[in-house]
Amino acid sequence: MAVHDDPTSLSESLASKATMQIAGLHKFDGFYTPLEERFERISRLARKAMGVRAAGVTLIADDKLWFKSIVGWRISELLLKDSLEQPMIDSGEPLVVLDTLKDARFAKSPLVTGGPKFRFYAGYPIRDATGEIIGTFCAFDTQPKAADETLFETLSDLGHLAERELLTSDLWDAQSQLVRKLGSARRQALLDTLTRVWNRRGGVELLDSLLKESETSGERIAVCMIDIDLFKQINDKYGHPVGDQALRKIAAGVVASVRPDDIVSRYGGDEFLLILRDAAPDHCRLVAERISANMEKTRLRTRQGSVSVTLSIGMAVSDAGKPMTAKKIIEQADQALYHKKQSGRAGATLYPDDIR
């Protein structure tokens, strides 16, 4: 590992490289794919373990760097030449720069001289089974750091973890099928840029596909319409940046509350569409309770202090083996959501059980 101003070598990583051998079983295609909790968890862990402002997992395609996950920095993609990753990629070795202003490769970068004015950088190359660099694990801070052996070990362990997650498992089921069918440009068009989950068109397309499959598989598909309570008041009182913060946190919170093969999309301005596979009504209720409980712990940062939000949820479940359209089941979930709004908000209603 290259380390600026520090000769300490990186100790042997705790992560096993043996798991990488199965990577050659499939061609990785992860550019422009929706938010996944497993990568968000790595980024959150990195911020705490390394004591940095921002951390993330990126993918590389041609001249672009796309952030599969990024916590602590509002960014989705960069031209590779404008990023801080190029020297690390060129060397092919993990790199720690304790003070970017003291390194000629970084001192004049717009990310160092202008916002966000990063003074510390750490990067780990993520390789596929053939050894080609396909992405990076990276960490940034606005303050320089002192040499620390623990920091280098943590970078390596988290880098290996990110690499393993990227290469040993694909997106699941319907999402995986959509990724394989569509090129990156099409996938990009089906993602919501603010929340990094599927947009309305992507969600409905996936729902249509699942409902058609369920007619022969007998699998029950559930739809949850999730609405932010009093969202207009949040925007009016605290401003649109806080409203955007609410949307991002709720999207991430919903993703963290469900299974990897469940599907989350932003359906409207302050509405999210959650699609649950193989879900009976009781499972829907448990998921809604989990989402609501997670939101109770979430706070929005404003100039006036932290603000909490609540959610109203309308749910509908298809009958096993019976034909159902996306339009129809969404209408049912919408009716349940409307009933919840009329009866007091902050909770969940199941169609038709709770509205008869």
C-alpha positions as CSV (number, residue, x, y, z in Angstrom):
1,M,0.0,0.0,0.0
2,A,1.2,3.5,-0.8
3,V,1.0,5.8,2.1
4,H,2.0,9.5,1.9
5,D,4.4,10.6,4.6
6,D,4.3,7.2,6.4
7,P,6.4,4.1,5.7
8,T,4.3,1.8,7.8
9,S,3.2,-1.2,5.7
10,L,-0.2,-2.6,5.8
11,S,-0.7,-5.8,7.9
12,E,-2.3,-8.9,6.5
13,S,-6.0,-8.3,5.9
14,L,-8.5,-10.3,7.9
15,A,-10.8,-10.7,4.9
16,S,-10.4,-14.0,3.1
17,K,-9.5,-13.8,-0.6
18,A,-10.8,-17.4,-1.2
19,T,-14.3,-16.1,-1.6
20,M,-13.3,-14.2,-4.8
21,Q,-12.8,-17.4,-6.8
22,I,-16.5,-17.7,-7.6
23,A,-16.5,-14.2,-9.2
24,G,-15.7,-15.6,-12.6
25,L,-19.1,-17.4,-12.7
26,H,-20.8,-14.3,-14.0
27,K,-20.0,-11.0,-15.6
28,F,-20.5,-8.2,-13.2
29,D,-22.8,-5.5,-14.3
30,G,-23.6,-3.1,-11.5
31,F,-23.5,0.4,-13.1
32,Y,-26.8,2.3,-12.4
33,T,-28.4,-0.2,-10.1
34,P,-30.6,0.8,-7.1
35,L,-29.6,1.4,-3.5
36,E,-28.6,-1.7,-1.6
37,E,-28.4,-1.9,2.1
38,R,-25.3,-4.2,2.1
39,F,-23.2,-1.4,0.5
40,E,-24.8,1.4,2.5
41,R,-23.8,-0.6,5.6
42,I,-20.2,-0.7,4.5
43,S,-20.1,3.0,3.9
44,R,-21.7,3.8,7.3
45,L,-19.3,1.5,9.0
46,A,-16.3,3.1,7.2
47,R,-17.3,6.6,8.4
48,K,-17.4,5.5,12.0
49,A,-14.4,3.1,11.9
50,M,-12.1,5.4,10.0
51,G,-13.4,8.7,11.5
52,V,-14.0,10.3,8.2
53,R,-16.6,12.7,6.7
54,A,-17.5,10.5,3.7
55,A,-17.0,6.9,2.5
56,G,-18.3,4.9,-0.4
57,V,-18.1,2.2,-3.0
58,T,-17.6,3.1,-6.6
59,L,-17.7,1.4,-10.0
60,I,-15.7,2.4,-13.1
61,A,-16.8,2.4,-16.7
62,D,-14.9,4.0,-19.4
63,D,-14.1,7.5,-18.1
64,K,-16.7,7.6,-15.4
65,L,-16.7,6.9,-11.7
66,W,-20.2,6.0,-10.4
67,F,-20.9,5.8,-6.6
68,K,-22.7,2.5,-5.9
69,S,-22.9,3.8,-2.3
70,I,-21.8,7.1,-0.7
71,V,-22.5,8.3,2.8
72,G,-21.6,11.8,3.9
73,W,-21.3,13.4,0.4
74,R,-24.0,14.4,-2.1
75,I,-22.6,12.9,-5.3
76,S,-23.6,10.3,-7.7
77,E,-20.9,10.2,-10.4
78,L,-17.8,12.0,-11.5
79,L,-15.6,11.9,-14.6
80,L,-12.6,9.8,-13.5
81,K,-10.2,12.7,-14.3
82,D,-12.0,14.9,-11.9
83,S,-12.0,12.4,-9.0
84,L,-9.3,11.6,-6.4
85,E,-9.2,8.0,-7.5
86,Q,-7.0,8.2,-10.6
87,P,-3.5,8.0,-8.9
88,M,-4.6,4.9,-6.9
89,I,-6.0,3.3,-10.0
90,D,-2.9,4.0,-11.9
91,S,-0.7,2.4,-9.3
92,G,-3.1,-0.5,-8.8
93,E,-2.3,-0.4,-5.1
94,P,-4.2,0.8,-2.0
95,L,-3.4,4.4,-1.3
96,V,-3.6,6.6,1.8
97,V,-2.9,10.3,1.5
98,L,-2.7,11.8,4.9
99,D,-2.7,15.4,3.7
100,T,-3.8,16.1,0.1
101,L,-2.2,19.6,0.1
102,K,1.2,18.1,0.6
103,D,0.9,15.7,-2.4
104,A,1.4,17.1,-5.9
105,R,-1.0,14.6,-7.4
106,F,-3.9,16.0,-5.3
107,A,-3.0,19.5,-4.2
108,K,-4.6,21.2,-7.3
109,S,-7.7,19.0,-7.6
110,P,-11.0,20.9,-7.5
111,L,-12.2,18.6,-4.8
112,V,-9.2,19.8,-2.7
113,T,-9.0,23.5,-3.6
114,G,-12.8,24.0,-3.8
115,G,-15.8,22.3,-2.2
116,P,-15.8,19.9,-0.4
117,K,-12.1,20.7,0.2
118,F,-11.0,17.2,1.0
119,R,-7.7,17.1,2.9
120,F,-7.5,13.3,3.5
121,Y,-8.1,10.5,1.0
122,A,-7.9,6.7,1.2
123,G,-8.7,4.3,-1.6
124,Y,-8.7,0.6,-2.2
125,P,-8.9,-0.9,-5.7
126,I,-11.7,-3.4,-6.3
127,R,-10.8,-6.1,-8.9
128,D,-12.8,-8.7,-10.7
129,A,-11.7,-12.4,-11.0
130,T,-9.3,-11.6,-13.8
131,G,-7.5,-8.9,-11.8
132,E,-9.0,-5.9,-13.7
133,I,-9.9,-2.9,-11.5
134,I,-13.6,-2.4,-11.8
135,G,-14.2,0.0,-8.8
136,T,-12.9,1.4,-5.6
137,F,-13.6,1.6,-1.9
138,C,-12.8,5.1,-0.8
139,A,-12.9,7.4,2.2
140,F,-12.6,11.2,2.5
141,D,-12.2,13.8,5.2
142,T,-11.9,17.6,5.3
143,Q,-9.1,17.4,7.8
144,P,-5.7,15.8,7.4
145,K,-4.9,12.8,9.5
146,A,-1.9,11.4,11.3
147,A,-0.4,8.0,10.4
148,D,-2.2,5.2,12.2
149,E,-1.6,1.5,11.6
150,T,-5.3,0.8,12.6
151,L,-6.5,3.1,9.8
152,F,-4.5,1.1,7.2
153,E,-5.9,-2.2,8.5
154,T,-9.4,-0.9,8.5
155,L,-9.1,0.4,4.9
156,S,-7.9,-3.0,3.7
157,D,-10.6,-5.0,5.6
158,L,-13.4,-2.7,4.4
159,G,-11.9,-2.8,0.8
160,H,-11.9,-6.5,0.8
161,L,-15.5,-6.6,2.2
162,A,-16.7,-4.2,-0.5
163,E,-14.9,-6.3,-3.2
164,R,-16.5,-9.5,-1.9
165,E,-20.0,-8.0,-1.9
166,L,-19.6,-6.7,-5.4
167,L,-18.3,-10.0,-6.9
168,T,-19.9,-12.8,-5.0
169,S,-23.5,-11.8,-5.3
170,D,-25.7,-10.1,-7.9
171,L,-28.9,-8.1,-7.4
172,W,-31.6,-10.5,-6.5
173,D,-34.4,-12.1,-8.6
174,A,-36.5,-9.6,-10.5
175,Q,-34.0,-6.8,-10.0
176,S,-31.3,-9.0,-11.3
177,Q,-33.3,-9.9,-14.3
178,L,-34.0,-6.3,-15.1
179,V,-30.3,-5.5,-14.8
180,R,-29.3,-8.3,-17.2
181,K,-31.9,-7.3,-19.8
182,L,-31.2,-3.6,-19.9
183,G,-28.1,-1.6,-20.8
184,S,-26.7,0.9,-18.3
185,A,-28.3,3.9,-20.1
186,R,-31.8,2.4,-19.8
187,R,-31.2,1.5,-16.1
188,Q,-30.1,5.0,-15.5
189,A,-33.4,6.2,-16.8
190,L,-35.2,3.9,-14.4
191,L,-33.5,5.2,-11.3
192,D,-34.5,8.2,-9.1
193,T,-31.5,10.5,-8.9
194,L,-32.3,12.0,-5.5
195,T,-33.1,8.8,-3.6
196,R,-31.1,6.3,-5.6
197,V,-33.9,3.8,-5.7
198,W,-36.0,2.8,-8.8
199,N,-38.2,5.6,-10.1
200,R,-42.0,5.2,-10.8
201,R,-41.5,3.7,-14.2
202,G,-38.9,1.2,-12.9
203,G,-41.1,0.2,-10.0
204,V,-44.2,-0.4,-12.2
205,E,-42.2,-2.3,-14.8
206,L,-40.9,-4.6,-12.1
207,L,-44.3,-5.0,-10.5
208,D,-45.9,-5.9,-13.9
209,S,-43.2,-8.6,-14.4
210,L,-43.6,-10.1,-11.0
211,L,-47.4,-10.2,-11.2
212,K,-47.3,-12.1,-14.5
213,E,-44.8,-14.6,-13.1
214,S,-47.0,-15.1,-10.0
215,E,-49.9,-16.4,-12.1
216,T,-47.9,-19.6,-12.7
217,S,-45.7,-19.7,-9.6
218,G,-48.6,-19.1,-7.2
219,E,-46.5,-16.5,-5.3
220,R,-48.4,-13.8,-3.6
221,I,-47.2,-10.2,-4.4
222,A,-47.8,-7.4,-1.9
223,V,-47.7,-3.7,-2.6
224,C,-47.2,-1.0,0.0
225,M,-47.8,2.6,-0.8
226,I,-45.8,4.7,1.6
227,D,-46.5,8.4,2.1
228,I,-44.6,10.9,4.2
229,D,-47.1,12.6,6.6
230,L,-47.4,16.4,6.3
231,F,-44.5,16.6,3.8
232,K,-45.7,19.9,2.4
233,Q,-45.5,21.4,5.9
234,I,-41.9,20.1,6.2
235,N,-41.0,21.8,2.9
236,D,-42.8,25.0,3.7
237,K,-41.4,25.4,7.2
238,Y,-37.8,24.1,6.8
239,G,-37.2,24.4,3.0
240,H,-36.7,22.0,0.2
241,P,-33.2,20.9,1.2
242,V,-34.7,19.4,4.4
243,G,-37.5,17.9,2.3
244,D,-34.9,16.3,0.1
245,Q,-33.1,15.0,3.2
246,A,-36.4,13.4,4.3
247,L,-36.8,11.7,1.0
248,R,-33.3,10.3,1.0
249,K,-33.5,9.1,4.6
250,I,-36.8,7.4,4.1
251,A,-35.7,5.7,0.9
252,A,-32.6,4.3,2.7
253,G,-34.7,3.4,5.8
254,V,-37.2,1.4,3.7
255,V,-34.4,-0.4,1.9
256,A,-32.7,-1.3,5.2
257,S,-36.1,-2.6,6.5
258,V,-36.8,-5.2,3.8
259,R,-35.2,-8.2,2.2
260,P,-32.6,-7.8,-0.6
261,D,-35.1,-9.1,-3.2
262,D,-37.9,-6.7,-2.2
263,I,-38.2,-3.7,-4.5
264,V,-38.3,-0.1,-3.5
265,S,-39.2,2.8,-5.9
266,R,-40.1,6.4,-5.6
267,Y,-43.6,6.6,-6.9
268,G,-44.4,10.3,-6.6
269,G,-43.2,13.4,-4.9
270,D,-43.4,12.1,-1.4
271,E,-44.7,8.6,-2.1
272,F,-42.8,5.3,-2.3
273,L,-43.9,2.0,-3.8
274,L,-42.6,-1.1,-2.0
275,I,-43.1,-4.5,-3.7
276,L,-42.8,-7.6,-1.5
277,R,-42.4,-11.0,-3.0
278,D,-44.0,-14.1,-1.4
279,A,-45.8,-12.0,1.1
280,A,-48.9,-12.9,3.1
281,P,-50.9,-10.1,4.8
282,D,-49.3,-10.9,8.2
283,H,-45.8,-10.4,6.6
284,C,-47.0,-7.1,5.2
285,R,-48.0,-5.9,8.7
286,L,-44.7,-6.9,10.2
287,V,-42.8,-5.1,7.4
288,A,-44.9,-1.9,7.9
289,E,-44.3,-2.0,11.7
290,R,-40.5,-2.4,11.1
291,I,-40.4,0.5,8.7
292,S,-42.4,2.7,11.1
293,A,-40.2,1.7,14.0
294,N,-37.1,2.6,12.0
295,M,-38.5,6.0,11.1
296,E,-39.2,6.8,14.7
297,K,-35.4,6.7,15.2
298,T,-34.7,8.9,12.2
299,R,-34.2,12.6,12.7
300,L,-33.9,15.4,10.1
301,R,-31.2,18.0,10.7
302,T,-32.5,21.6,10.4
303,R,-31.3,25.0,11.7
304,Q,-34.0,24.9,14.3
305,G,-32.9,21.4,15.5
306,S,-33.8,17.9,14.7
307,V,-37.2,17.0,13.3
308,S,-39.0,13.6,13.3
309,V,-41.3,12.3,10.6
310,T,-44.0,9.7,10.4
311,L,-45.3,7.6,7.6
312,S,-48.7,6.4,6.4
313,I,-48.8,3.1,4.6
314,G,-51.5,1.4,2.5
315,M,-51.1,-2.3,1.7
316,A,-52.6,-4.7,-0.8
317,V,-51.8,-8.4,-1.4
318,S,-52.6,-10.4,-4.6
319,D,-54.4,-13.7,-4.5
320,A,-52.2,-16.8,-5.1
321,G,-52.3,-17.8,-8.8
322,K,-55.0,-15.3,-9.8
323,P,-54.4,-12.7,-12.5
324,M,-53.7,-9.1,-11.2
325,T,-52.5,-6.0,-13.0
326,A,-50.1,-3.5,-11.5
327,K,-52.7,-0.8,-12.0
328,K,-55.3,-2.7,-10.0
329,I,-53.2,-3.6,-7.0
330,I,-51.7,-0.1,-6.8
331,E,-55.3,1.3,-6.8
332,Q,-56.1,-1.1,-3.9
333,A,-53.0,0.0,-1.9
334,D,-53.9,3.6,-2.6
335,Q,-57.4,3.1,-1.2
336,A,-55.8,1.7,1.9
337,L,-53.4,4.6,2.1
338,Y,-56.3,7.1,1.7
339,H,-58.2,5.4,4.5
340,K,-55.1,5.6,6.8
341,K,-54.7,9.3,6.0
342,Q,-58.4,10.0,6.8
343,S,-58.3,8.0,10.1
344,G,-55.3,9.8,11.6
345,R,-52.0,9.1,9.7
346,A,-48.9,7.4,11.1
347,G,-49.6,3.7,10.7
348,A,-50.6,1.1,8.2
349,T,-53.9,-0.1,6.7
350,L,-54.4,-3.3,4.7
351,Y,-56.9,-3.6,1.8
352,P,-59.6,-4.7,2.2
353,D,-59.4,-6.1,5.8
354,D,-59.0,-2.7,7.6
355,I,-61.4,-0.6,5.5
356,R,-64.6,-2.6,5.4
